[in-house]
Amino acid sequence: MNAPGGFSFRENGDGTVVITHRGREAATLRGPRAAKFLAEVAAGDPQLVMARWTGAYKFGNERTARNHPRNQRK
């Protein structure tokens, strides 16, 4: 599985955090959610944390689904 990439974030003066993916806004976090996000970024892999918080990550079942007989061309 490829590692997530292309994410960045900025913390605004009012405490909000804006997460972008490849230059496009993916999520805006405010209040306690923003604080929790910043703590997770400081403790772990920032790209993986941002991918998880935005929902922009693969679940690992794509290959299984692609190979399922129901999804094969006939």
Secondary structure as UniProt FT lines:
FT   STRAND          7..11
FT   TURN            13..14
FT   STRAND          17..21
FT   TURN            22..23
FT   STRAND          24..29
FT   HELIX           31..43
FT   HELIX           46..54
FT   HELIX           62..67
FT   HELIX           69..71
//
